[in-house]
């Protein structure tokens, strides 16, 4: 009984991680090359960094099974953190190409790529 209480549960992939994997596969099928996932800096995090031709895409992934619009969860404060993180990434890596901020929305089994959210 003691062992059962403290036994480690089987590893289960968190819903947010599964949503990011699904979003990355979706973007790859759309022709983008995934450069990095879950980029962290002291300013914040970017879920997916991808590129196609001449544009670098910084992608925020939002998923829900509810009836609200997941884009509403990308607040002004969240956008500030995303922008600071992008600026840091570009400066640190000497990037000199155009970029845009996108979102991939996964809601009730549907997936949508919203380009240039800011």
Beta strands, then each sheet from edge to edge (+ up, - down):
strand 1: 33-40
strand 2: 45-52
strand 3: 55-64
strand 4: 98-107
strand 5: 110-114
sheet 1: 1+ 2- 3+ 4+ 5-
end
